């Protein structure tokens, strides 16, 4: 059996949102939200919070906690993500 070389079908610019042809401002916002979400999820997994604990810590309702845990950034504004980072003490190691 011969091996085919793996070659990319598309070369990315480094920002998937640019590649998907979002407007530059919208792409920058989505990229920032994705980076913050990734950091939040890293902290949540590091601390091993349950959904109930996380809901209490964030002081928000459970549907928003579920959106956070499932990575639904389209349902969260930047301000909410930043508020969550404060509640999770992400300004401290």
TAWO-V164487 format. One record per helix or strand of 3 or more residues. SS is the DSSP state (helix for helix, strand for strand). FROM is the first residue (numbers start at 1). LEN is the number of residues. If there is no record, write none. Layout:
# TAWO-V164487
ss->{SS	SS}
from->{FROM	FROM}
len->{LEN	LEN}
This chain:
# TAWO-V164487
ss->{helix	helix	helix	helix	helix	helix}
from->{16	24	51	62	73	78}
len->{4	24	8	8	3	10}
